[in-house]
Amino acid sequence: MTPRKFAVDDGSTNVKVSWIEQGELHTVISPNSFRKNWKSAALRKDKKIFNYTIGSTKYTYDMTSDKALETTHVDYQYDDLNLLSVHHALLQTGIEPGPVKLVVTLPITEYYNAEDCQKNEAKIARKRDNLMRQIELNKGELFDIIDVEVMPESLPAVLSTLTMQSVSQFNRSLVIDIGGTTLDMGVIVGEFDDVSAIYGNNEIGVSMVTDVARKSLAVADSDSSYLVANELIKQRDNLDFVREVVNDETQIPAILEKIETKIDELGKQVAYEAKKFAKNPNRVYLVGGGASLIFPAVKKAYETLGERVVLVDEPQEALARELCLYHADGEAVNMPEQEVVNG
């Protein structure tokens, strides 16, 4: 069987998988929410249980458990949870398992050496080796990962955008990628003629907001998983959803206020780091799962640029899509509607 190719942006909060099928580009988003030990079989026949084994340790996919293991740390890139999340995301594509070649990502701070901006070959090899490890799915079949290529996060996410906008060779574009764990930035010259500077900070990410959301929910007698907390952040303006996940409804105003305060703080931190890194770029592009949260603050920080501060379409999926297109070997591809999978 000819191995399939998948582009995988295996972020700490969600894994994004893109692939090409008969000239169509497809993307799924698979949230990370795993705990140790197995689940019992589901009563409903239409509900599939995902029980995994790595070595002697048993794991299961559990969307709502407050025992869900934390993935919002850089070591996630090299551990069991990363291996779990990638295999689980591949199963959400609906494609019959078989041999696959993956293009995966590492945060800029891990991919490059801080001293000389050259590739950190040891960490790249560590990421590759981690995904080649043995893993089993109880009563199910997994994809056979036969090759892994590792790419840096953030910068490739704007390849098509820069080309479509016919960016001048003299333009300097700042790319800001805000994910669950890391803030990655880079300055691109022209239509990717050169990368003139890179910056990464693994202490700034959407997890700052997620942690506040989880703690606030716990105070309201509503212990939750990271997945539920992140969904609350996304749907904070949907009071019907908020009431579904908050048991003590008297706490709702306080919870929402704390979330908004932390989002504001995150935006200001990102804007400050961005201005310090690239004071006067010609364009700014925002990608990553937290891009919409920080967009107002970044737009204000680069006020003179106006419409040249751009929130890329479907920013959470941008990197996986672009990596897939980049490795399409010249194949003509139609851009389809995006799909969201909740496991």
DRENDO-1510 file (C-alpha; in Angstrom, 1 decimal, always signed):
<recs>
REC; n; res; u; v; w
REC; 1; MET; +0.0; +0.0; +0.0 .
REC; 2; THR; +1.4; +3.4; -1.0 .
REC; 3; PRO; +1.8; +5.5; +2.2 .
REC; 4; ARG; -0.5; +8.5; +2.6 .
REC; 5; LYS; +0.8; +11.9; +3.5 .
REC; 6; PHE; -0.6; +13.9; +6.3 .
REC; 7; ALA; +0.4; +17.4; +7.6 .
REC; 8; VAL; +0.0; +17.5; +11.3 .
REC; 9; ASP; +0.2; +20.6; +13.5 .
REC; 10; ASP; +0.3; +18.8; +16.8 .
REC; 11; GLY; -0.4; +21.7; +19.2 .
REC; 12; SER; -0.8; +21.2; +22.9 .
REC; 13; THR; -4.5; +22.0; +22.9 .
REC; 14; ASN; -5.6; +20.7; +19.6 .
REC; 15; VAL; -4.1; +18.6; +16.8 .
REC; 16; LYS; -4.8; +19.8; +13.3 .
REC; 17; VAL; -4.5; +17.3; +10.4 .
REC; 18; SER; -4.6; +18.2; +6.7 .
REC; 19; TRP; -4.5; +15.9; +3.7 .
REC; 20; ILE; -5.3; +15.9; +0.0 .
REC; 21; GLU; -8.0; +13.5; -1.4 .
REC; 22; GLN; -8.8; +13.6; -5.1 .
REC; 23; GLY; -7.6; +17.2; -5.5 .
REC; 24; GLU; -9.5; +18.4; -2.4 .
REC; 25; LEU; -7.7; +19.7; +0.8 .
REC; 26; HIS; -9.3; +18.4; +4.0 .
REC; 27; THR; -8.6; +19.5; +7.6 .
REC; 28; VAL; -9.9; +18.1; +10.9 .
REC; 29; ILE; -9.3; +19.5; +14.4 .
REC; 30; SER; -8.9; +17.0; +17.2 .
REC; 31; PRO; -8.9; +18.3; +20.8 .
REC; 32; ASN; -6.5; +16.8; +23.3 .
REC; 33; SER; -8.1; +15.3; +26.4 .
REC; 34; PHE; -6.5; +12.1; +27.7 .
REC; 35; ARG; -6.4; +10.6; +31.1 .
REC; 36; LYS; -4.8; +7.4; +32.5 .
REC; 37; ASN; -6.6; +4.1; +32.7 .
REC; 38; TRP; -9.3; +2.8; +30.4 .
REC; 39; LYS; -12.9; +3.6; +29.9 .
REC; 40; SER; -15.6; +0.9; +30.1 .
REC; 41; ALA; -17.5; +0.1; +26.9 .
REC; 42; ALA; -20.1; +2.7; +25.9 .
REC; 43; LEU; -23.8; +1.8; +26.2 .
REC; 44; ARG; -24.6; +3.5; +23.0 .
REC; 45; LYS; -23.5; +1.6; +19.9 .
REC; 46; ASP; -22.8; +4.8; +18.0 .
REC; 47; LYS; -20.2; +5.9; +20.5 .
REC; 48; LYS; -16.7; +4.7; +20.1 .
REC; 49; ILE; -14.3; +4.3; +23.0 .
REC; 50; PHE; -10.6; +5.0; +22.4 .
REC; 51; ASN; -8.5; +3.0; +24.9 .
REC; 52; TYR; -4.7; +3.1; +24.2 .
REC; 53; THR; -1.6; +1.4; +25.6 .
REC; 54; ILE; +1.9; +2.8; +25.4 .
REC; 55; GLY; +4.4; +0.4; +27.0 .
REC; 56; SER; +2.7; -0.7; +30.2 .
REC; 57; THR; +0.6; +2.5; +30.7 .
REC; 58; LYS; -3.1; +2.6; +29.7 .
REC; 59; TYR; -4.7; +5.8; +28.5 .
REC; 60; THR; -8.2; +6.8; +27.3 .
REC; 61; TYR; -9.7; +9.8; +25.4 .
REC; 62; ASP; -12.0; +11.6; +27.8 .
REC; 63; MET; -13.5; +14.9; +26.8 .
REC; 64; THR; -14.9; +16.1; +30.1 .
REC; 65; SER; -12.8; +14.4; +32.9 .
REC; 66; ASP; -11.2; +16.8; +35.4 .
REC; 67; LYS; -8.4; +14.1; +35.6 .
REC; 68; ALA; -7.4; +14.9; +32.0 .
REC; 69; LEU; -3.6; +15.1; +31.8 .
REC; 70; GLU; -2.0; +18.5; +31.2 .
REC; 71; THR; -0.5; +19.1; +27.7 .
REC; 72; THR; +0.2; +22.8; +28.1 .
REC; 73; HIS; +4.0; +22.4; +28.6 .
REC; 74; VAL; +6.9; +22.2; +26.1 .
REC; 75; ASP; +7.8; +18.6; +27.2 .
REC; 76; TYR; +4.5; +17.6; +25.6 .
REC; 77; GLN; +6.3; +17.6; +22.3 .
REC; 78; TYR; +8.3; +14.5; +23.2 .
REC; 79; ASP; +6.0; +12.5; +25.5 .
REC; 80; ASP; +3.3; +9.9; +25.6 .
REC; 81; LEU; +0.5; +12.5; +25.3 .
REC; 82; ASN; +2.0; +13.8; +22.0 .
REC; 83; LEU; +2.1; +10.3; +20.6 .
REC; 84; LEU; -1.5; +9.7; +21.8 .
REC; 85; SER; -2.8; +13.0; +20.4 .
REC; 86; VAL; -1.3; +12.5; +16.9 .
REC; 87; HIS; -2.6; +8.9; +16.5 .
REC; 88; HIS; -6.1; +9.9; +17.9 .
REC; 89; ALA; -6.2; +12.8; +15.4 .
REC; 90; LEU; -5.4; +10.6; +12.5 .
REC; 91; LEU; -8.3; +8.3; +13.4 .
REC; 92; GLN; -10.6; +11.3; +13.3 .
REC; 93; THR; -9.9; +11.7; +9.5 .
REC; 94; GLY; -12.2; +8.7; +8.8 .
REC; 95; ILE; -9.6; +7.2; +6.5 .
REC; 96; GLU; -8.9; +3.5; +6.9 .
REC; 97; PRO; -5.6; +3.0; +8.8 .
REC; 98; GLY; -2.5; +2.1; +6.8 .
REC; 99; PRO; +1.1; +3.3; +6.4 .
REC; 100; VAL; +1.5; +7.1; +6.6 .
REC; 101; LYS; +4.2; +9.7; +6.3 .
REC; 102; LEU; +3.8; +12.7; +8.5 .
REC; 103; VAL; +5.0; +16.3; +8.4 .
REC; 104; VAL; +4.8; +17.5; +12.0 .
REC; 105; THR; +5.8; +20.7; +13.8 .
REC; 106; LEU; +7.9; +22.0; +16.7 .
REC; 107; PRO; +7.7; +25.4; +18.4 .
REC; 108; ILE; +10.4; +27.8; +17.1 .
REC; 109; THR; +12.1; +27.8; +20.6 .
REC; 110; GLU; +12.5; +24.0; +20.2 .
REC; 111; TYR; +13.3; +23.8; +16.5 .
REC; 112; TYR; +16.1; +26.4; +16.4 .
REC; 113; ASN; +19.0; +26.9; +18.8 .
REC; 114; ALA; +18.7; +30.2; +20.6 .
REC; 115; GLU; +22.4; +31.0; +20.2 .
REC; 116; ASP; +22.9; +30.8; +16.4 .
REC; 117; CYS; +19.3; +30.3; +15.0 .
REC; 118; GLN; +20.4; +27.0; +13.4 .
REC; 119; LYS; +18.3; +23.8; +13.6 .
REC; 120; ASN; +18.4; +22.0; +16.9 .
REC; 121; GLU; +19.0; +18.6; +15.3 .
REC; 122; ALA; +18.8; +16.8; +18.7 .
REC; 123; LYS; +15.3; +18.0; +19.5 .
REC; 124; ILE; +14.1; +17.4; +15.9 .
REC; 125; ALA; +15.4; +13.8; +16.2 .
REC; 126; ARG; +13.8; +13.5; +19.6 .
REC; 127; LYS; +10.4; +14.6; +18.2 .
REC; 128; ARG; +10.7; +12.2; +15.3 .
REC; 129; ASP; +11.7; +9.3; +17.4 .
REC; 130; ASN; +8.8; +9.9; +19.8 .
REC; 131; LEU; +6.2; +9.6; +17.0 .
REC; 132; MET; +7.8; +6.4; +15.7 .
REC; 133; ARG; +7.2; +4.6; +19.1 .
REC; 134; GLN; +4.9; +1.6; +19.5 .
REC; 135; ILE; +1.3; +2.3; +20.6 .
REC; 136; GLU; -1.8; +0.1; +20.6 .
REC; 137; LEU; -5.5; +0.7; +20.4 .
REC; 138; ASN; -7.7; -1.7; +22.2 .
REC; 139; LYS; -10.1; -3.4; +19.8 .
REC; 140; GLY; -9.0; -1.2; +17.0 .
REC; 141; GLU; -6.3; -0.5; +14.4 .
REC; 142; LEU; -3.9; +2.4; +14.2 .
REC; 143; PHE; -2.0; +4.1; +11.4 .
REC; 144; ASP; +1.5; +2.8; +10.9 .
REC; 145; ILE; +3.8; +5.9; +11.0 .
REC; 146; ILE; +6.7; +5.0; +8.7 .
REC; 147; ASP; +8.4; +8.4; +8.3 .
REC; 148; VAL; +8.3; +11.8; +10.1 .
REC; 149; GLU; +9.5; +15.1; +8.8 .
REC; 150; VAL; +9.7; +18.0; +11.4 .
REC; 151; MET; +9.0; +21.6; +10.4 .
REC; 152; PRO; +9.1; +24.8; +12.5 .
REC; 153; GLU; +5.8; +26.3; +13.7 .
REC; 154; SER; +4.2; +29.6; +12.7 .
REC; 155; LEU; +6.1; +30.8; +9.7 .
REC; 156; PRO; +4.9; +28.4; +7.0 .
REC; 157; ALA; +1.3; +29.3; +8.0 .
REC; 158; VAL; +1.3; +32.4; +5.8 .
REC; 159; LEU; +2.9; +31.0; +2.6 .
REC; 160; SER; -0.3; +31.2; +0.5 .
REC; 161; THR; -1.4; +34.5; +2.0 .
REC; 162; LEU; +1.9; +36.2; +1.1 .
REC; 163; THR; +1.7; +34.8; -2.5 .
REC; 164; MET; -1.9; +35.8; -3.0 .
REC; 165; GLN; -1.3; +39.4; -1.8 .
REC; 166; SER; +1.8; +39.8; -4.1 .
REC; 167; VAL; +4.0; +41.1; -1.3 .
REC; 168; SER; +6.9; +43.2; -2.4 .
REC; 169; GLN; +10.4; +41.8; -2.1 .
REC; 170; PHE; +11.2; +44.8; +0.1 .
REC; 171; ASN; +8.3; +44.2; +2.6 .
REC; 172; ARG; +8.9; +42.8; +6.1 .
REC; 173; SER; +6.0; +40.7; +7.4 .
REC; 174; LEU; +5.7; +39.9; +11.1 .
REC; 175; VAL; +4.0; +36.5; +11.7 .
REC; 176; ILE; +2.6; +36.0; +15.2 .
REC; 177; ASP; +1.6; +32.5; +16.2 .
REC; 178; ILE; -0.1; +32.2; +19.6 .
REC; 179; GLY; -1.0; +28.6; +20.7 .
REC; 180; GLY; -1.8; +26.9; +23.9 .
REC; 181; THR; +1.7; +26.8; +25.2 .
REC; 182; THR; +4.0; +29.1; +23.1 .
REC; 183; LEU; +4.2; +32.4; +21.4 .
REC; 184; ASP; +6.2; +32.1; +18.2 .
REC; 185; MET; +7.1; +35.1; +16.0 .
REC; 186; GLY; +9.2; +35.6; +12.8 .
REC; 187; VAL; +9.9; +38.3; +10.3 .
REC; 188; ILE; +9.6; +37.2; +6.7 .
REC; 189; VAL; +11.1; +39.2; +3.8 .
REC; 190; GLY; +9.0; +39.4; +0.6 .
REC; 191; GLU; +7.0; +36.3; -0.5 .
REC; 192; PHE; +9.2; +34.1; +1.8 .
REC; 193; ASP; +12.5; +35.2; +0.1 .
REC; 194; ASP; +14.1; +35.1; +3.5 .
REC; 195; VAL; +13.5; +34.8; +7.3 .
REC; 196; SER; +15.3; +37.7; +8.8 .
REC; 197; ALA; +14.5; +37.0; +12.5 .
REC; 198; ILE; +12.8; +34.6; +14.8 .
REC; 199; TYR; +11.6; +34.7; +18.4 .
REC; 200; GLY; +9.9; +32.3; +20.7 .
REC; 201; ASN; +8.5; +32.4; +24.2 .
REC; 202; ASN; +7.3; +29.2; +25.9 .
REC; 203; GLU; +5.8; +31.0; +28.9 .
REC; 204; ILE; +3.1; +32.9; +27.0 .
REC; 205; GLY; +0.1; +31.1; +25.5 .
REC; 206; VAL; -3.6; +30.6; +25.7 .
REC; 207; SER; -3.0; +28.2; +28.6 .
REC; 208; MET; -2.8; +31.4; +30.8 .
REC; 209; VAL; -6.5; +31.9; +30.1 .
REC; 210; THR; -7.4; +28.2; +30.2 .
REC; 211; ASP; -5.9; +27.9; +33.7 .
REC; 212; VAL; -8.0; +30.8; +35.0 .
REC; 213; ALA; -11.1; +29.3; +33.4 .
REC; 214; ARG; -10.5; +25.9; +35.1 .
REC; 215; LYS; -9.8; +27.5; +38.5 .
REC; 216; SER; -12.9; +29.7; +38.2 .
REC; 217; LEU; -15.1; +26.7; +37.2 .
REC; 218; ALA; -13.7; +24.7; +40.2 .
REC; 219; VAL; -14.8; +27.5; +42.6 .
REC; 220; ALA; -18.3; +27.3; +41.0 .
REC; 221; ASP; -18.4; +23.5; +41.8 .
REC; 222; SER; -17.8; +22.8; +38.2 .
REC; 223; ASP; -14.5; +20.8; +37.9 .
REC; 224; SER; -13.7; +20.4; +34.2 .
REC; 225; SER; -11.2; +19.2; +31.7 .
REC; 226; TYR; -8.9; +21.5; +29.8 .
REC; 227; LEU; -11.0; +20.8; +26.7 .
REC; 228; VAL; -14.2; +22.1; +28.4 .
REC; 229; ALA; -12.3; +25.2; +29.8 .
REC; 230; ASN; -11.1; +26.0; +26.3 .
REC; 231; GLU; -14.6; +25.6; +24.9 .
REC; 232; LEU; -15.9; +27.9; +27.6 .
REC; 233; ILE; -13.4; +30.5; +26.5 .
REC; 234; LYS; -14.5; +30.2; +22.9 .
REC; 235; GLN; -18.2; +30.3; +23.7 .
REC; 236; ARG; -18.1; +32.8; +26.6 .
REC; 237; ASP; -20.6; +35.0; +24.8 .
REC; 238; ASN; -23.1; +32.0; +24.5 .
REC; 239; LEU; -24.9; +32.1; +27.8 .
REC; 240; ASP; -26.8; +28.8; +27.1 .
REC; 241; PHE; -23.4; +27.0; +26.8 .
REC; 242; VAL; -22.0; +28.8; +29.9 .
REC; 243; ARG; -25.0; +27.6; +31.9 .
REC; 244; GLU; -24.4; +24.1; +30.7 .
REC; 245; VAL; -20.9; +23.9; +32.2 .
REC; 246; VAL; -21.3; +26.1; +35.3 .
REC; 247; ASN; -23.1; +24.5; +38.2 .
REC; 248; ASP; -23.3; +27.5; +40.5 .
REC; 249; GLU; -24.9; +30.0; +38.2 .
REC; 250; THR; -24.4; +32.9; +40.7 .
REC; 251; GLN; -20.7; +32.6; +39.8 .
REC; 252; ILE; -21.2; +33.2; +36.0 .
REC; 253; PRO; -20.5; +36.9; +36.0 .
REC; 254; ALA; -17.3; +36.5; +38.1 .
REC; 255; ILE; -16.1; +33.7; +35.8 .
REC; 256; LEU; -16.7; +35.6; +32.6 .
REC; 257; GLU; -15.0; +38.7; +34.1 .
REC; 258; LYS; -11.9; +36.7; +35.1 .
REC; 259; ILE; -11.7; +35.2; +31.6 .
REC; 260; GLU; -12.0; +38.6; +29.9 .
REC; 261; THR; -9.4; +40.1; +32.2 .
REC; 262; LYS; -7.0; +37.3; +31.4 .
REC; 263; ILE; -7.6; +37.6; +27.7 .
REC; 264; ASP; -6.9; +41.3; +27.9 .
REC; 265; GLU; -3.7; +40.6; +29.8 .
REC; 266; LEU; -2.6; +38.0; +27.2 .
REC; 267; GLY; -3.2; +40.4; +24.4 .
REC; 268; LYS; -1.2; +43.2; +26.0 .
REC; 269; GLN; +1.7; +40.7; +26.7 .
REC; 270; VAL; +1.8; +39.5; +23.2 .
REC; 271; ALA; +1.6; +43.1; +21.8 .
REC; 272; TYR; +4.4; +44.2; +24.1 .
REC; 273; GLU; +6.6; +41.2; +23.0 .
REC; 274; ALA; +5.8; +41.8; +19.4 .
REC; 275; LYS; +6.7; +45.5; +19.4 .
REC; 276; LYS; +9.9; +44.7; +21.2 .
REC; 277; PHE; +10.8; +42.1; +18.6 .
REC; 278; ALA; +9.6; +43.9; +15.5 .
REC; 279; LYS; +8.9; +47.6; +16.0 .
REC; 280; ASN; +7.9; +48.7; +12.5 .
REC; 281; PRO; +7.1; +45.8; +10.1 .
REC; 282; ASN; +5.2; +46.5; +6.9 .
REC; 283; ARG; +2.6; +43.8; +7.6 .
REC; 284; VAL; +1.4; +41.7; +10.6 .
REC; 285; TYR; -0.2; +38.3; +10.3 .
REC; 286; LEU; -1.8; +36.4; +13.2 .
REC; 287; VAL; -2.2; +32.7; +13.2 .
REC; 288; GLY; -2.7; +29.9; +15.8 .
REC; 289; GLY; -5.6; +28.9; +18.1 .
REC; 290; GLY; -5.4; +32.1; +20.2 .
REC; 291; ALA; -5.1; +34.5; +17.3 .
REC; 292; SER; -8.7; +35.9; +17.6 .
REC; 293; LEU; -8.2; +36.5; +21.3 .
REC; 294; ILE; -5.1; +38.8; +20.8 .
REC; 295; PHE; -6.1; +40.4; +17.5 .
REC; 296; PRO; -7.6; +43.6; +19.0 .
REC; 297; ALA; -4.5; +44.2; +21.2 .
REC; 298; VAL; -2.1; +43.6; +18.3 .
REC; 299; LYS; -4.2; +45.8; +15.9 .
REC; 300; LYS; -4.0; +48.6; +18.5 .
REC; 301; ALA; -0.2; +48.2; +18.9 .
REC; 302; TYR; +0.3; +48.5; +15.2 .
REC; 303; GLU; -2.4; +51.1; +14.6 .
REC; 304; THR; -0.7; +52.9; +11.7 .
REC; 305; LEU; -0.8; +49.7; +9.6 .
REC; 306; GLY; -4.6; +49.6; +9.6 .
REC; 307; GLU; -5.8; +46.8; +7.4 .
REC; 308; ARG; -2.3; +45.4; +7.0 .
REC; 309; VAL; -2.7; +43.8; +10.4 .
REC; 310; VAL; -4.4; +40.5; +9.3 .
REC; 311; LEU; -6.1; +37.7; +11.2 .
REC; 312; VAL; -5.6; +34.8; +8.8 .
REC; 313; ASP; -8.7; +32.9; +7.8 .
REC; 314; GLU; -9.3; +29.9; +10.1 .
REC; 315; PRO; -6.1; +30.8; +12.0 .
REC; 316; GLN; -6.0; +27.6; +14.1 .
REC; 317; GLU; -5.8; +25.4; +10.9 .
REC; 318; ALA; -3.6; +27.6; +8.8 .
REC; 319; LEU; -0.3; +25.9; +9.6 .
REC; 320; ALA; -1.6; +22.4; +8.9 .
REC; 321; ARG; -3.2; +23.5; +5.6 .
REC; 322; GLU; -0.1; +25.3; +4.4 .
REC; 323; LEU; +2.3; +22.4; +5.3 .
REC; 324; CYS; +0.0; +20.1; +3.4 .
REC; 325; LEU; +0.0; +22.4; +0.3 .
REC; 326; TYR; +3.7; +22.9; +0.6 .
REC; 327; HIS; +4.3; +19.1; +0.4 .
REC; 328; ALA; +1.6; +18.5; -2.3 .
REC; 329; ASP; +4.3; +17.8; -5.0 .
REC; 330; GLY; +2.7; +20.2; -7.5 .
REC; 331; GLU; -0.7; +18.6; -7.3 .
REC; 332; ALA; -3.6; +20.9; -8.2 .
REC; 333; VAL; -5.7; +21.4; -5.0 .
REC; 334; ASN; -9.2; +22.9; -4.5 .
REC; 335; MET; -9.6; +24.7; -1.1 .
REC; 336; PRO; -12.7; +23.1; +0.6 .
REC; 337; GLU; -14.9; +23.9; +3.5 .
REC; 338; GLN; -13.2; +23.2; +6.9 .
REC; 339; GLU; -14.3; +20.3; +9.1 .
REC; 340; VAL; -14.2; +20.2; +13.0 .
REC; 341; VAL; -14.1; +16.9; +14.8 .
REC; 342; ASN; -14.6; +16.5; +18.5 .
REC; 343; GLY; -13.4; +13.0; +18.8 .
</recs>
